Amino acid sequence: MAVIVRDNPSASRFEAELDGQPAGFAAYLRSEGLVVYPHTVVEPQFEGQGVGGALARFALDDARARGVAVLATCPFIAGWMVRHPEYQDLAYQNQSRVSD
């Protein structure tokens, strides 16, 4: 059965469902030009069934559609981005520098 992911803006998170049951979520914080993904949870009974990957892909595709950079402080999403180089262009690059 396929993982279904939906945006729940009132909770600031993407929610995954598998077999009609809540399977996990990826929290987000949105600001102008940037989205932060601080935390991802997959319910233990759904681990190893593609829930985390579906959440990461949905979250990153959403960021791409919005045209915003991604700051993945969640170790799972950060690692997923490393393993999927097609999403590296979304990674936030802090361009600020201290002047002398």
N, C-alpha and C positions, 0 to 999 in steps of 0.2 A: 504494500500500500504506500502511496506517495505522501510525503510530508507536505502539509499545507501551512503556509506562513502568511500572516496578515499583520498589517500595521495597526497598533492600538495607540493613537496619538494621545488620548486622555491619560494613558499610563506611561507614555514616552518609551514604548518598547514594541518590538516585533514579537509576535507570539506564534509558536509552532504547535501544530496539532497532528497527531498520527492515530489512525484508527478511531477518530472521533474523540480522542482524549487529549487534554493539554499535555504537551511533551517538552516544552521549554520556552525560553524567551531570550532576547538580546535587548538590553536597555540602551537608550541613546539620550544624548543631550545635543540639541540643535542650536546653532547660532548662525549669524550671517556668514556664509562662506565656509562653515566648518561643522562637522558632526563628530561627536566623541562617542565611542562605544566603550563604556566602562565595565560592563559585566554581562556574561552570557551564562545561562543555566540550562542544562539538559537533565530532565528527570531521570533518576537512575535506571528505571525499567526501560527507558528508550535509548540508553547509551549504545553506541555502535550501530545505530540504525539510520545514520545520515541526518539526524535532526540538527546537530551543530553546524554541519556544512550547509544545510539548507538555510539556516538562520544567517550565517555569515554571507552567503551568496546574495540572499534577499537584501540584507542590510547594505552591502557594498553596491549592488545594482541600484538601490534606492539613492544612495549618495551620488552615484554617477548620473542618474536621471535628474537630480537636483542641481548638479554642477558644483558640488561642494567637496572640499578636502576631507580626509578621514584621519582622525587621531584615535588609534585603537589602543587604549590603555588596558583593555581586556586581553589577557595573554592568549586566549583561544583565538580571537579574531586576528590579533597581531600575527600569530603563528600561521593562521590560515592564509593571510595575505602573503606571507613569505613563501608558502608552498604553492601559491597561485599567482605567478608573476604578472598575469594579465590585469591584476588589480593594483600593482605597485604604483601606477601613475596617480592613484587617489591618495597616497600617503601624504600626510601633512608635512610640509617642509618649513620649519621656522626660519624665515629670512631676516629676522631682526638682528642687528649687530650693534654692539656698543661702540660709540664714536669716541675718538680721542679728544 
